[in-house]
Amino acid sequence: MYDICSIGHITRDKIVTPEKTVYMAGGTSFYMSRGISSLPSKVGFQLVTKVGDDQKPEVDKIAALGIDTVCYPSRHTVFFENRYGTDSNNRTQRVLAKADPFTIADVEPLEAKVFHLGSLLADDFSPEVVDYLATKGDVSIDVQGYLREVVGEEVHSTEFRDKERILSCTSILKLNEHEMDVIAEHNDPKVVARRLSDYGVREVVITLGSYGSVIYAGGKFYEIPAYKPRKVVDTTGCGDTYSTGYLYSRALGAGIEDAGKYAAAMCTLKLEHSGPFDKTEADILRVIDGGC
């Protein structure tokens, strides 16, 4: 029985910024696994992914870090192109290849207290898979993938299909400021959080970029500050890093506000370079305490 089981595709990413172009692995499960590997080994964690042959070396690298790993074969690896302009909060995406979706047979052997579904595209996790996982533990979802689909190579926004069914099985939901209007037709995070809570979501986590984050749970709002980075290099994976810190802290018994601050500090450190979080817990606590 793991504390956290992160399920999602490890991708091949092409990241284009005004300064440079970088090729690297990506996806929620990649950023979460690498982030967890840098934190004290106090939480039982498992990675479950599905990749093509070309990306299996990345899975092997994660396993070599001591992460318990399950890797299913896929005809292809998800291949994203993320292109950023001068405003790092905005990006355009193309998908050059898609991996096979996850099935009930894939998740049937898994045992965990929390299953975090790192959805990248709308068909990654069917409602049936979410229903099934909810019978085994708490379901945590990053909503981003449910709100985008691929037309040709272009990524387009789409409505959240089976929204009521999926959210009724979801304990923790993570979304950002751009996803609020799509999922709840409103741009006020407090209005959105209440609406999503009405579906049965226990903890609604809304990240707001440089404005911090808002968490709604038990009828109460927690406003989490954004810590200022020394420099902003790459925002790719910041939402996944936030989920990593939040779920890690919650698994250790931290309250919602403290978990939010821990997650926000991890994001600040991750912003300062390309790639996954690679600092220490001492670095996180220094950011929270106001250090550089």
N, C-alpha and C positions, 0 to 999 in steps of 0.2 A: 504494500500500500504506500504509494508516494504522496507527498504533500501536494505537489503540483505536477501535472502532466501537460506539457505543451505540445499541441498537435497542429502541424501545418507544414506547408511546402517550404523547403529551402530553395531559394531562387538563385539564378545568375542575374546580377544587376549591372547595368551600365549607367553610371552616375555622371551627369554632365553639369558642371557648374561654370560660372564665368572664368574661374581660374584654371580648371583642368577637367579632364575626363578620366574616370577611374572604373575599372572592372573589378567586381568583388561579389561574394556571396551575399544573400539578403533573405528577406522574409521574416515574419514574426518569430518563427521557431529558431531561426539562426540568431537573431539579436537577443532573444531571451536566453538561449542556451549559453551563448558566449558571455552574456552579462552575468548570469547565475554563476558561471565558472570562476568569475573574479571575486565573488562574495564569499564570506565564511561558509563552510560546509555544514550548515545547521538545518537545512531544509532538504527533504527527499525530493529529487527532481528527475523527471524522465522526459526525453525528447522522442516524439513519434513523427516521422516525416516520410515523404514519398518523392523520389527523384529519379531522373534518368541516369544512365551510366556515367555521363560526363560530370555529374556533380557528386558522385559517391566519395571522391577524395575529401570533399569538404565535410561530409558526414564522419568520415574516419578521423579527421582532425578534431572534431568536437568530441568524439568518443575518447580520443587520446587525452583530452583534458579531464577525464574522469566522469563524464556525463553518461548516464545509462541511456542507451540509444536503441530505438527500433526503426529500421529503414525498410520501407516497402518499395518494390520496383515500380517504375512508371515508364511509359513510352517516351516521355519527354520531361525535361526540367522546365519550370516556369522561367521565362527570360523577360525581365523588365528593363525598359529604358526610362530612367527618371531624369528629367531635364529641369534645372533650376535657373531662374533669372537672378536679377540683383536683389529681389525680395525673396528671401529664403523660405518664407512661409507658403509660397506658391510653387507648384511644379506641374509639368505636363508629363504624361506617361504614354508609352506604347508597350504592348505585349507581343513579343516576337515568337513565343512558344508557350504552350499550356501543359501542365501536368495532369495526370488522372485524379479525379476527386477521391475523397476518403469515403469508405463504405462501413456499414455496420460490422462486416467481417473483420475489417482492419482494427476497429476499436473494441471489439468484443472481449479480447483477452486483457484489456487494460484495467488497472485498479489504482484509483487516486482519490484524494479528498477534493481536489479542484482540477477540472479539465479546462485548460485555456485554449480556445479555438482561434488560431491566427488566420482568419479568413482573408484571402487575397483577391479572390474573384467570387462571383455570386454562386457558382455551382460547386465550390470546394466542399461544403458540408450541407447535406440535404436536411430537411426538417426531421426525417426519420432518424438520422444519426444524432442530431441534437436531442431528440426525444429519448433515445436509448441512453445516451450519456447521462442525462438528468436522473435516470433511475439508479446510477452508480455513484454519483457525487455531485458537487456544485459545478455548474457550467459557467465559465467566464468567456466572454466573446469580445473581440475587437471587431466592431461592426463594419470596418472599412470595406472589406471584400463583398459584403452583402449589398453594397450600394454602388458597385461598379461592374460593368460587363465589357467584354471585348467585341468590337465590331470591326472586322478586318484586323488591323493591328492597333487600332485606336481604343483607348479606354474611355468609356462613356458612363456618366451617372445613370443609375437605374433605380426604380422603386424597390423597396425592401419587400421582396416576395415572401409570403408566409410569415409576415412580421409578427402578427399576434401569436401564432403557434410557437415560433422560435423564442420570442421574448418571454412567453409564459413559462418557459423551461430554463430561463437564464437568471442566474443569481447575481452576476457582476457583468456590467456592460461598459465598455470603453469606447468613446467617440471623441471627435475633435470639433473645433468651431465650424469647419466647413461641412461636416456631416449632420449637424443639428437640423438645419433647414430641410434637408432631404428626408430625414427619418421622422421628424416631428412637425415640419412646416412652421417653424418658428426660430428666431435667432436670439432669443433670451434664454441663456443656459438654465435658469431656474424654472422657467415654464417648461422647457424641454425635459428637464430631469423629472419633474412631477408627472408629466405625461407618460414617460417611459416607466416610471415607478408604478403607475396604474396598471400596466400590463403584467406586473408581478416581479419586476427586476428589483432585487434587494439593495444593490449598491450601484448607482449610476455615476460613472467617472467621466467628466468632460474636460478635456485639455483645451486650453485657449492660447497656445503659443506663448508669446512673450508676456501675456497678461495673466499667466498662472493657470490654475485649474480649479474646478468646482466639483465636489463630491456630495451626492445626496443619498442619505441612508437613514432609516428609522425616523423619517419625517424631519430631519435636520440637515442643513447645508453646512459644508465645511469649505471655506475658501482658502486655497493653498497658494502661497506666493510663487512667482517664478524667480529663481535666483539668477543673477546676471552672470553670463559666462565672460571669460577674459577675451574671447573672440568667438565668432560664429563661423564655423568651417563647413559643416554638413548636417542638415536636419534629418537626413534619411535614417530611419530606425528609432527616432526619438519617441514616438508613440509606443513602440514595442519596449523600449527601455523603461518608459514610465510604468507599463504593465508589469515588467519584471520586478522593479523595485516595490511596487504596490503589493503584488501578490506575495513576494518574498517576505515583506514586513508583516503582512496580515497572517501568513502561515506561522510566523514566530509569535503571534499574539499581540502585535502592535495595534493601537487604536487607529481609527480611520484618518484622523488629522496627522498623526505621526507617520503613518504609512504614506500619505500623500506627500508630505515634506521629503521623506526619504526618496520617493520616486522622482520628485521634481529636482532634487539635487543630483540624482543619477543622470537625468536628462541634461542638466547644465554641463556636467563633465563630458557627456557624450557629444554635445554640440561642438566642442572645441577641436574635434578631429573627425576624419572619415573613418567609418568602420564601427564595430560594436563597442560598448562600454568596456574599458580595460583598466580602470583605476581600482582603488581599494575602498573598503568601508571607512577607513580613516579619512580618506579624501571626501567621501560623502558627508560625513559628520562635520568636517571642517567647513564645507559649503553651507550646511544648515546653520552652523554657529556664526556665519558671517565672515569666514576667512576667504582668502583668494584661491 
